[in-house]
Amino acid sequence: MYLTKTIKAIAFAFVLSAFSLPAVGQDLLARTVPVDKKLKSLDTLALHEVTERENLESPSADLYKDWDNRYAHKATELPETYKINLRNYCMPTPSRVITSQFGPRWGRQHRGLDIKVYIGDTIRAAFSGKVRVVRYEAKGYGNYVVIRHNNGLETIYGHLSKHLVRENQTVRAGEPIGLGGNTGRSTGSHLHFETRLCGVALNPALFFDFRNQDVTGDYYVFRRSTMDHESAKATAARGLKQNSYTKEEVYGSQKPQATTSSSNSSSTTPSRNDNNAQSGNNRYHKVIEGETVHSIAREHNVSVERILRLNTFINPNDLRIRPGQAIKY
């Protein structure tokens, strides 16, 4: 009798413990889940930090296999398509005058744009990145700088009178990297500006509109199959000044920035008094903070339609303009 009661008690305890174990397990699992989420979040942050650090050490490492300070450019295999981020840019110079386009010139290929600058003008990094080359080439670029950017592009700045950066230095968009000059194979003071992807020269007019001191969009999607066609369209759309020009035509209403080796500022905001300029028969308005296409049209007593017709870079669907742009009216 006693043995039977003992067996029943043991069996009951066993059944009770069997039912209670899942509850304990579930409670333990419930306490573990938030910890797992926190650990996953920490892992994601740590991975992001590592990625950012690696990008600073070797920008666009997914496109370029090596980092070499010995050559200006070396062509490698281009991707079929590549999305290039053009945001957070700075125009290398406030000059609006292009004196030589990308493409055939004097029986050879001109791999960049020649932009009119004067000796001593500040030249700035177009995007953030890392300086790969700082050199002098007597029969070519003269004093030049090559920067590899986080967006995949490399930019080359040639014929400088002075370098303001060193190799392997990280720079931010708008940071001074050199002074305008006439060194190397050059017939007058100007900036030779190149944009390259995987070492292959692409028309800078695909990305930069010097006449309007702006980029062509927030992004540019490079397609290898259409790059020649796109380049020709960009050349036709951007202005070219072949004859003589004045400083007003070069800089519009914006005065060239003072020479400096330490400032990180990319531009200065113009005052209302120097907000308008005239070049030949064309009149321009320099956009300042807070202005819109409608307010500019009202100020100059012209229609919005006229401004859109004269400034094809403005998207008629959103009418977005940026401070510093030159709007023809």
N, C-alpha and C positions, 0 to 999 in steps of 0.2 A: 504493500500500500504506500509506504513511504517512498519506495523507489519509483513508483508510478507518478507520484506528485512531483518528485524531483525532476523526472524526465519531462513532464509537462511544463514545469517552470523554465527549464533550460530551452525547450522548444519555443515557448512564448517569447523569451528574451531574444532568441535568435531571429524570430520573425520580426520583432519590433526593431531590432538593429538593422535588419535588411531593408525595412521601409524607411528608416531614418537616414541611411547613408546617401541616397540621391539628394535629399534636402541639404545635407551638409556639403555635398559636392557642388550642388547648384549655388549655395551661398558662397563657397570658396571661389567658384567661377565668376560670380557676380562681382566679388571684390577684386578679382584679377583683371577684368576687362578694362576698367578705367586706367589701371597701371599700364596695360599693354598699349592703350591709345596714347598715353603720355610718352611712353618710350618710343612709339612710332613717330610722334610729333618731334621729339628730340632728334631722332634719326634723320628726319626730313630736314630739319634746320641745320644739323651738322653736315649733311650732304650738300645743301645749298651753299654753306660757307666754304666747303672744300671746292665746290665748282667755281665759286666766285674767285677764290684764291688762285686756282689753276688758270682761270681766264686772265687774271692779271699777270701771272707768270708767263703765259703763252696764249695770247689772244687768238681766237678762232682756231684752236688746236684741231678741231674736227676737219678743217679744210687744209691745213698746212702740216706737213710731216716734220719739218725742222725749223730751227731758228738760227739764222746765219747773218752775221754782220758784214760779210765780205762782198755781197753783190746787191745791186739795186733791185733786180727782179729776176726771177727764173720761172718760166712758164711750166705749169703742171696741168694735170687733167681737170678740166672744168666740169662741175656738176651739170646735169641736164637742166635743172631749175634750182634757184636759190633765192630765198626771200631776204632782202637786205633792209635792215632797219635804218631809216634816215632821220628818226627823231633825235632830239638832244644834239643837234648839229650846231656848228658855227661856220659862217662864211669865212674862208681863209683870208679874204681881204674885202674891204668895202668897195673896191673898184667894180664898176659896172661895164667896163670896156674890154671886150675880147678882141685881140688883134690877130689871132690865128686860130683856126678851128682844128678839131680832131679830124684826121684823115690824110689823103694824099697831099703832099706839098713838096714842090721842087724836086720831083722825081723819087721821093721816098715817103714813107708813112710818118706822119706827125702823131705821136701817141698820146698827146694831151691837149690842153688848152693853154694858149698864151694870154695872160691877163695883164693889162697895163697897170703897173705899179711904179712908184718912184723909189730911188735909192734911199734906204732907211725906213721905208714904210714897214709897219709891223705885220708879219705873216703869222697866222694862228692855225692851230690844229683843227681840222674839220670835224673830227669826232674824238671821243676818248679812246685811248689805246696805249701802245707801248712803242717807243722809238727803236726801230731796228737798225737803221743805218744813218750815220752822220759823217759825210765825206766830202772830198773835193775831187772833181773830174774835169781836167783842163779842156778836153776836146768834146765835152758833152754838157752835163748838168751844171758844171761849176760847183759852187758850194750847194749841197743838197741834203735833204732830210727825207727819210722813208719812215712812215708810221704804219704799224699793223693795228687795225681797229677791231673792236669786239664784234662789230657787225659783219666781219668777213672781208671788208675792203682793205687794201693798202693804198695810202696816198703818198705821192712824191711831190716835193716842193723844190724846184730847181732855180739856179742862177741867183741864189741869195748872196747878199754882201756879208752876212754874218750868221753863224749858228748860235742859237740860244738854248739848245738842249744837248744832251749827251746820249750815246747809245745805251739801250736797256732801261732808259728812264720812262716811267709811266707818266702820261699827260692826260689832261682833261680837255674836252672840247672847248675851244676858245683860248687855250693857253698859248702865249707867244712861243713860237718855235724857231723863228729866224727873222731877218730883216731883208726887205726887197733889195735887189741888186742887178748887176749886169755881168756876172762872172761866167766863165766857161764859154761855150759856143753860143754867143748871144750878140745880137746887133743893136741892142738898146735895153734899157732897164725894163724888166717885166718879170712876172711870175710864171714859170712853166709848171703847170699843175696836172698831175696824172692820177687816175683812179684805176686800180688793178684788182682783179679777182683771180686768185690762184696764179698770180704772176702775169696774167693776160690783161693787156690794156683794154679798158672799156671807156667809151666816150664819157667824160665828166659831165657833159650836158644831159646825160640820162638821169643824173642825180642833182645837179646844181644849176640854178638859173641865176647867173651873175647879174644879168640886167635888172632883175627884180629882187636881187639879194635874198634868195629863198631856195629851199629844196623843192623838188618836183612833187613831193608827196610824203606821207608818213612812212611809206614803204615803197621799195621798188622790187618787183619780182623779175629776176634775171631768168631768161630762157635762152639756152644755147642755140636753139633752132631759129630764133628770130632776132638774134642780137644785132646783125648787120642792118636789118630793116629798121629796128628800133633806133639804132644809132643815127641813121640817115634822117629819120623823122625828128630826132632831138636836135640835130645840127640845123635843120631848116627852121625849127621853132625858136631857137635862141638867137639873140642879136649878135651881129658882127660889125665892128667898126674898123674900116680899112684905111680911112684917110686921117687927116689931122684931127685932134680933139683937144678940148680944154680940160682943166682940172675939174670944172663944174660938171662936165660930161662924165668924167671918170668917177667922181665921187657923188654926183647928185647934190643933194642938200646936206649930206653928211660929211663932215670934215674928217680927213684921215686921222686915225687914232695915234696918240703920241707913242714914240718908240719906248719900249719897256722890256725888261727881262724877267719881271717877277709878277706882273698883274695877271690875274685869272679871269678878268672881266672880258666878255666877248663883245660888248658893244655899249654905247651910251645912248640914253633916250633923248631924242632931239626935243628942243623946246618948240612951242607953238610958233615963235617968230621965224624959225628957220625950217618950217615944216613944208614949204612949197619950193619948187625949183622949176626952171624952164631950160630945156635943151633943144636948140633949134626951134622948130614949130611945135614941139611936144611939151606939154606941161605935166608935171608930176607932183603928187602929194605924198609926203612921207608919213606913214601911219604911226600914230602914237597910241599908247595904252588907252583902251576904252572906246576907240573910234570904230565905226562900222561903215560898210559900203553906203548905207543910206545917209549917215551923217556927213560923209565926205561929199556925196552927191548934193546934199542941201547946201553945204558950205560953198561949193563952187558953182551952184545953180545949174547943174547938169542932171540928166536922168540916170537912174541906176542902170538902165539898158545900155546907155553909152559907155559907162564904166566897164560893164561886162564885155561889151564888144571890143574895147581897147585893151582889156586885160584878160586874155583867154585862160590864164592860169587860175582865175577865181572860179570856183565851182558854183554855178547858178542855183544849185539845190540847197546849199547851206551858207553861201556868201561869206565863208570864213576867211579872215585876213589876220595877219600877224603884225605886231609892232615892229617897225624897221623896214617894212616893205615899201617899195616905191610904186604908187598907183598912178597910172596915166589917166588923165581926164580931159 
